[in-house]
Amino acid sequence: MPADFDGEYWDRHYGGGAAHRVRQPTVHLVTEVGDLAPGTALDAGCGEGTDAVWLASRGWRVTAVDLAATALERAREHAASVGADVADRIDWVRADLTTWTPPGKGFDLVCAHYVHSTAPSGTLLRRLAASVAPDGTLLVVGHHPSDPHPGQPARAAEAHVTAEEMAASLDAGWDVLVAGTRTRPAGGPGGHGSTARDAVLRARRRR
Ligand SMILES: C[S@@+](CC[C@H](N)C(=O)[O-])C[C@H]1O[C@@H](n2cnc3c(N)ncnc32)[C@H](O)[C@@H]1O
């Protein structure tokens, strides 16, 4: 297990100051989820909550989970600054996704973006998949192995994955709608002023 990516690492990461703040939602979330009717959502490894706030502002009822207390503090502040109607639609939960059991019968959407889990490959993805309600959507985004990502801890092999590897972790109860490599402008935290290459998996759980 790479000690780099434990709770202490992430608390230090977010404790580093305003430079870590990201205020644009993940581009793949906007692309893949923009056409879905709002329901319940789990933002797994929500970081500073930008995606959770984006979902809530579109009417989703969001459970946003992260290991890092510092990230969740910022996320709460961010949501409050957007407005009480948005903040009230988000439950912030400090928990380790590798052991956390979600309440209820499953979410209409489970998304996880760049969560460099310390769990063995596929383990977290299967846990997340189990949290999706029938007919619900799973969206997982990771750094593709061909992504340069210089100077970042994410360059560790454990943080890289292909969409095909992710799709292979799903059982027959899923329709894979997207499994491929996507590019995006690599600005902001972890960015390097060029183009990043991401692995994107979108799948729908069969009824
Ligand atoms: C690179 S950040 C991505 C944050 C956010 N999803 C985004 O796209 O901006 C990875 C996040 O996953 C969280 N994380 C990593 N492993 C986790 C685990 N086992 N349980 C909960 N959160 C975890 C970290 O604390 C961190 O906030």
The ligand as an SDF file (V2000), in Angstrom:
LIG
                    3D

 27 29  0  0  0  0  0  0  0  0999 V2000
   -6.9390   13.6810   -6.1310 C   0  0  0  0  0  0  0  0  0  0  0  0
   -8.1690   13.9600   -4.9440 S   0  0  0  0  0  0  0  0  0  0  0  0
   -9.6160   14.1310   -5.9810 C   0  0  0  0  0  0  0  0  0  0  0  0
  -10.6990   14.9200   -5.3120 C   0  0  0  0  0  0  0  0  0  0  0  0
  -11.9360   15.1510   -6.1600 C   0  0  0  0  0  0  0  0  0  0  0  0
  -12.6240   13.8990   -6.4600 N   0  0  0  0  0  0  0  0  0  0  0  0
  -11.5980   15.8900   -7.4280 C   0  0  0  0  0  0  0  0  0  0  0  0
  -11.7270   15.3200   -8.5080 O   0  0  0  0  0  0  0  0  0  0  0  0
  -11.1840   17.0660   -7.3280 O   0  0  0  0  0  0  0  0  0  0  0  0
   -8.4570   12.3560   -4.2070 C   0  0  0  0  0  0  0  0  0  0  0  0
   -9.3930   12.4170   -3.0190 C   0  0  0  0  0  0  0  0  0  0  0  0
   -9.7530   11.0990   -2.6300 O   0  0  0  0  0  0  0  0  0  0  0  0
   -9.7360   11.0220   -1.2280 C   0  0  0  0  0  0  0  0  0  0  0  0
   -9.5100    9.6220   -0.8520 N   0  0  0  0  0  0  0  0  0  0  0  0
   -8.4680    8.8400   -1.2180 C   0  0  0  0  0  0  0  0  0  0  0  0
   -8.6130    7.6010   -0.6810 N   0  0  0  0  0  0  0  0  0  0  0  0
   -9.7750    7.6350    0.0110 C   0  0  0  0  0  0  0  0  0  0  0  0
  -10.4720    6.6540    0.7870 C   0  0  0  0  0  0  0  0  0  0  0  0
  -10.0010    5.4300    0.9460 N   0  0  0  0  0  0  0  0  0  0  0  0
  -11.6340    7.0280    1.3790 N   0  0  0  0  0  0  0  0  0  0  0  0
  -12.1300    8.2790    1.2320 C   0  0  0  0  0  0  0  0  0  0  0  0
  -11.5110    9.2320    0.5010 N   0  0  0  0  0  0  0  0  0  0  0  0
  -10.3570    8.9160   -0.1000 C   0  0  0  0  0  0  0  0  0  0  0  0
   -8.6150   11.9590   -0.8070 C   0  0  0  0  0  0  0  0  0  0  0  0
   -8.7270   12.3900    0.5380 O   0  0  0  0  0  0  0  0  0  0  0  0
   -8.7810   13.0900   -1.8020 C   0  0  0  0  0  0  0  0  0  0  0  0
   -9.6230   14.0970   -1.3360 O   0  0  0  0  0  0  0  0  0  0  0  0
  1  2  1  0
  2  3  1  0
  2 10  1  0
  3  4  1  0
  4  5  1  0
  5  6  1  0
  5  7  1  0
  7  8  2  0
  7  9  1  0
 10 11  1  0
 11 12  1  0
 11 26  1  0
 12 13  1  0
 13 14  1  0
 13 24  1  0
 14 15  1  0
 14 23  1  0
 15 16  2  0
 16 17  1  0
 17 18  1  0
 17 23  2  0
 18 19  1  0
 18 20  2  0
 20 21  1  0
 21 22  2  0
 22 23  1  0
 24 25  1  0
 24 26  1  0
 26 27  1  0
M  CHG  2   2   1   9  -1
M  END
$$$$
